[in-house]
Amino acid sequence: MAEPVRFTLVGGPTLLIEVEGFRLLTDPTFDDPGVYDLGAVRLEKRTGPALAPEALGPVDAVLLSHDQHADNLDRSGRAFLAGVGSVYTTPEGARRLGRGTGLGTWEQALLQGGGGRSLVVTATPARHGPAGIEPISGPVTGFVVSTPDQRDLVYVTGDTVWWEGTAEVARRFHPSVVVMFTGRAQTRGPFHLTMDGNDALEVAQAFPGARLIGIHNEGWAHFTESAADLERAFAILGQGERLLVVERGRTVELPSLRGNGSLEEADLGSAHGAA
């Protein structure tokens, strides 16, 4: 019998994904609450991680959307990278970190594990705010995780809004689960840097066969939409059952993913939570 897929939320953008025998972690953030002065902006972390790094167990690879912002890679997260076999991020991030595999948009890497298992990691376009923000926010990437036989399993958007780049991901890939970085982040100016409810609903329409998980919407002062706001938006438009709610420190399990926009042996309403 095929293995289920599990999602465990550490907090913020940090999600453990267990799929096809691999354990993948998005944007490691394990610091306690504190303040980060990034020069142009000041970020305030209000909530520490729900799980310590040692509670996670071994991690095969980190999917790091970008390294330049503390709410995606903090001090403890940087230390965590030293114990991970594979790190995938932007080319600029790999150079700054001095390790990992830097992937340009649409570039792929093969993640190999024991027993002949492997996954394909594809870097996807991301724009961390409105058009023209790139020189300020810096490069960001998302990721699609697929099997070598081209079953698209999980799409992690990274810090991005909905734009033509994310729409192109939907044209090229058909994952069973989409992990959205939401929260409507605002650090300065009247614009948002991560997905708001409207963006997330666009994702739902673009990936009609997928379950959706909204993370990176709590724990920091610059988030202006909560997980509850996202749930309400989806419920109002009749998309509530599409949204898979993963609470901090808890694990949600889905049946094995067929890939290409479908779940195995289950309908959209089937999920199991665990402590």
For each residue, the residues with C-beta under 8 A, 3 or more apart:
1:
2: 256 264
3: 20 21 256
4: 253 254 255 256
5: 17 18 19 20 153 154 177 253 254 255 256 257
6: 16 17 18 19 251 252 253 254
7: 15 16 17 18 177 179 213 244 246 251 252 253 254
8: 15 16 18 51 56 246 249 250 251 252
9: 14 15 16 50 215 246 247 248 249 250
10: 14 15 16 25 29 30 49 50 51 56 248 249
11: 14 29 47 48 49 50 51 218 219 248 249
12: 27 29 49 71 215 216 218 219 220
13: 26 27 29 65 71 72 159 181 215 216
14: 9 10 11 25 26 27 28 29 30 49 77
15: 7 8 9 10 25 26 179 213 215 246
16: 6 7 8 9 10 23 24 25 56 59
17: 5 6 7 23 24 25 26 145 154 156 179
18: 5 6 7 8 22 23 24
19: 5 6 22 24 119 145 153 154 257
20: 3 5 117 119 147 153
21: 3 113 114 115 117
22: 18 19 60 61 111 113 117 119
23: 16 17 18 56 57 58 59 60
24: 16 17 18 19 59 60 61 62 63 145
25: 10 14 15 16 17 28 56 59 61 62 63 84
26: 13 14 15 17 62 63 64 65 156 179 215
27: 12 13 14 62 63 64 65 72 73 77 158 216
28: 14 25 53 62 64 73 74 76 77 78 80 81
29: 10 11 12 13 14 49 70 71 72 73 74 76 77
30: 10 14 49 52 53 74 76 77 80
31: 34 45 48 49 70 74 75 76 77
32: 45 48
33: 44 45 46 47 48
34: 31 44 45
35: 42 43 44 45
36: 42 43 44 45 70 71 74
37: 42
38: 41 42 43 69 70
39:
40: 136 188
41: 38 187 188
42: 35 36 37 38
43: 35 36 38 69 70 71 187 220 221 222
44: 33 34 35 36 220 221 222
45: 31 32 33 34 35 36 48 70 71 74 219 220 221
46: 33 219 220 221
47: 11 33 218 219 220
48: 11 31 32 33 45
49: 10 11 12 14 29 30 31 52
50: 9 10 11 248 249
51: 8 10 11 55 56 249
52: 30 49 55 56
53: 28 30 56 76 80
54:
55: 51 52
56: 8 10 16 23 25 51 52 53 59
57: 23
58: 23
59: 16 23 24 25 56 62 83 84
60: 22 23 24 84 85 86 111 113
61: 22 24 25 84 85 86 87 88 111 121
62: 24 25 26 27 28 59 80 81 84 86 87 88 89 100
63: 24 25 26 27 88 121 143 145 156
64: 26 27 28 67 72 73 81 87 88 89 93 100
65: 13 26 27 72 89 126 140 141 142 143 156 158 159 181
66: 69 72 73 89 90 93 128 138 139 140 141 158 159
67: 64 72 73 89 90 93 96 97
68: 93 96 138
69: 38 43 66 72 73 137 138 159
70: 29 31 36 38 43 45 73 74 75
71: 12 13 29 36 43 45 74 185 216 220 222
72: 13 27 29 64 65 66 67 69 159
73: 27 28 29 64 66 67 69 70 77 78
74: 28 29 30 31 36 45 70 71 77 78
75: 31 70 78 79
76: 28 29 30 31 53 79 80
77: 14 27 28 29 30 31 73 74 80 81
78: 28 73 74 75 81 97
79: 75 76 82
80: 28 30 53 62 76 77 83 84
81: 28 62 64 77 78 84 87 97 99 100
82: 79
83: 59 80
84: 25 59 60 61 62 80 81 87
85: 60 61
86: 60 61 62 100 101 109 111
87: 61 62 64 81 84 94 97 99 100 101
88: 61 62 63 64 100 101 103 109 121 123 143
89: 62 64 65 66 67 93 94 97 100 101 102 103 141
90: 66 67 93 94 102 103 104 123 139 140 141
91: 94 95 102 103 104 139
92: 95 96 102 138 139
93: 64 66 67 68 89 90 96 97 100 102 139
94: 87 89 90 91 97 99 100 101 102
95: 91 92 98 102
96: 67 68 92 93
97: 67 78 81 87 89 93 94 100
98: 95
99: 81 87 94
100: 62 64 81 86 87 88 89 93 94 97
101: 86 87 88 89 94 109
102: 89 90 91 92 93 94 95
103: 88 89 90 91 107 108 109 121 122 123 141
104: 90 91 107 123
105: 123 124 125 141 165
106: 122 123 124
107: 103 104 122 123
108: 103 120 121 122 123
109: 86 88 101 103 120 121
110: 118 119 120 121 148
111: 22 60 61 86 118 119 120 121
112: 117 118
113: 21 22 60 117 118 119
114: 21 117
115: 21
116:
117: 20 21 22 112 113 114
118: 110 111 112 113 147 148
119: 19 20 22 110 111 113 145 146 147 148 153
120: 108 109 110 111 145 146 147 148
121: 61 63 88 103 108 109 110 111 143 144 145
122: 103 106 107 108 143 144 145 146 173
123: 88 90 103 104 105 106 107 108 141 142 143
124: 105 106 141 142 143 144 155 157 158 165 166 169 173
125: 105 141 142 160 165 166 168 169
126: 65 140 141 142 157 158 159 160 165 166
127: 131 133 134 140 160 161 163 165
128: 66 133 134 137 138 140 159 160 161 193 194
129: 133 136 137 161 191 192 193
130: 133 161 191
131: 127 163
132: 135
133: 127 128 129 130 136 137 191 193
134: 127 128 137 138 139
135: 132
136: 40 129 133
137: 69 128 129 133 134 140 159 193
138: 66 68 69 92 128 134
139: 66 90 91 92 93 134
140: 65 66 90 126 127 128 137 158 159 160
141: 65 66 89 90 103 105 123 124 125 126 158
142: 65 123 124 125 126 155 156 157 158 160 166 169
143: 63 65 88 121 122 123 124 155 156 158
144: 121 122 124 152 154 155 156 169 173 175
145: 17 19 24 63 119 120 121 122 152 153 154 155 156 175
146: 119 120 122 150 151 152 153 173 259
147: 20 118 119 120 150 151 153 259
148: 110 118 119 120
149:
150: 146 147 259
151: 146 147 257 258 259 260
152: 144 145 146 155 173 174 175 176 259 260 261
153: 5 19 20 119 145 146 147 175 176 177 257 259
154: 5 17 19 144 145 175 176 177 178 179 257
155: 124 142 143 144 145 152 169 173 175 177 178 179 207 210
156: 17 26 63 65 142 143 144 145 179
157: 124 126 142 160 166 178 179 180 181 195 203
158: 27 65 66 124 126 140 141 142 143 181
159: 13 65 66 69 72 126 128 137 140 181 185 193 194 216
160: 125 126 127 128 140 142 157 163 165 166 181 194 195
161: 127 128 129 130 166 192 193 194 195 196 199
162: 166 167 195 198 199 200 202 203
163: 127 131 160 166 167
164: 167 168
165: 105 124 125 126 127 160 168 169
166: 124 125 126 142 157 160 161 162 163 169 170 203 206
167: 162 163 164 170 171 206
168: 125 164 165 171 172
169: 124 125 142 144 155 165 166 172 173
170: 166 167 173 203 206 207
171: 167 168
172: 168 169
173: 122 124 144 146 152 155 169 170
174: 152 207 209 210 259 260 261
175: 144 145 152 153 154 155 178 207 210 259 260 261
176: 152 153 154 209 210 211 257 258 259 260 261 262 263
177: 5 7 153 154 155 210 211 212 213 244 254 257
178: 154 155 157 175 203 207 210 211 212 213
179: 7 15 17 26 154 155 156 157 213 215
180: 157 195 199 200 203 212 213 214 215
181: 13 65 157 158 159 160 194 195 215 216
182: 194 195 196 197 199 200 214 215 216 217 225 227 230
183: 194 195 216 217 218 220 223 224 225 226
184: 192 194 195 196 197 217 223 224 225
185: 71 159 192 193 194 216 220 222 223 224
186: 189 190 191 192 193 222 224
187: 41 43 193 222
188: 40 41
189: 186
190: 186
191: 129 130 133 186
192: 129 161 184 185 186 195 196 224
193: 128 129 133 137 159 161 185 186 187
194: 128 159 160 161 181 182 183 184 185 216
195: 157 160 161 162 180 181 182 183 184 192 199 200 203 214
196: 161 182 184 192 199 200 225
197: 182 184 200 201 225 229 230 233 234
198: 162 201 202 233
199: 161 162 180 182 195 196 202 203
200: 162 180 182 195 196 197 203 204 212 214 230 233 234
201: 197 198 204 205 233 234 237 239
202: 162 198 199 205 206
203: 157 162 166 170 178 180 195 199 200 206 207 212
204: 200 201 207 208 212 234 239 242
205: 201 202 208
206: 166 167 170 202 203
207: 155 170 174 175 178 203 204 210 212 261
208: 204 205 261
209: 174 176 260 261 262
210: 155 174 175 176 177 178 207 242 261
211: 176 177 178 242 243 244 254 263 268 271
212: 177 178 180 200 203 204 207 242 243 244
213: 7 15 177 178 179 180 243 244 245 246
214: 180 182 195 200 217 227 230 243
215: 9 12 13 15 26 179 180 181 182 246
216: 12 13 27 71 159 181 182 183 185 194 223
217: 182 183 184 214 223 225 226 227 229 230
218: 11 12 47 183 223 226 227 248
219: 11 12 45 46 47 223
220: 12 43 44 45 46 47 71 183 185 223
221: 43 44 45 46
222: 43 44 71 185 186 187
223: 183 184 185 216 217 218 219 220 226
224: 183 184 185 186 192
225: 182 183 184 196 197 217 229 230
226: 183 217 218 223 229 230
227: 182 214 217 218 230 231 245
228: 231 232
229: 197 217 225 226 232 233
230: 182 197 200 214 217 225 226 227 233 234 243
231: 227 228 234 235 240 243 245
232: 228 229 235 236
233: 197 198 200 201 229 230 236 237
234: 197 200 201 204 230 231 237 239 240 242 243
235: 231 232 238 239 240
236: 232 233
237: 201 233 234
238: 235
239: 201 204 234 235 242 243
240: 231 234 235 243
241: 268 269
242: 204 210 211 212 234 239 268
243: 211 212 213 214 230 231 234 239 240
244: 7 177 211 212 213 252 254 271
245: 213 227 231 252
246: 7 8 9 15 213 215 250 251 252
247: 9 250 273
248: 9 10 11 50 218
249: 8 9 10 11 50 51 275
250: 8 9 246 247 273 274 275
251: 6 7 8 246 273 274 275
252: 6 7 8 244 245 246 271 272 273 274
253: 4 5 6 7 271 272 273 274
254: 4 5 6 7 177 211 244 257 263 266 270 271 272
255: 4 5 263 264 265 266 270
256: 2 3 4 5 263 264 265
257: 5 19 151 153 154 176 177 254 262 263 264
258: 151 176 262 263 264
259: 146 147 150 151 152 153 174 175 176 262
260: 151 152 174 175 176 209
261: 152 174 175 176 207 208 209 210
262: 176 209 257 258 259
263: 176 211 254 255 256 257 258 266 267 268 270
264: 2 255 256 257 258
265: 255 256
266: 254 255 263 270
267: 263 270
268: 211 241 242 263
269: 241
270: 254 255 263 266 267
271: 211 244 252 253 254
272: 252 253 254
273: 247 250 251 252 253
274: 250 251 252 253
275: 249 250 251
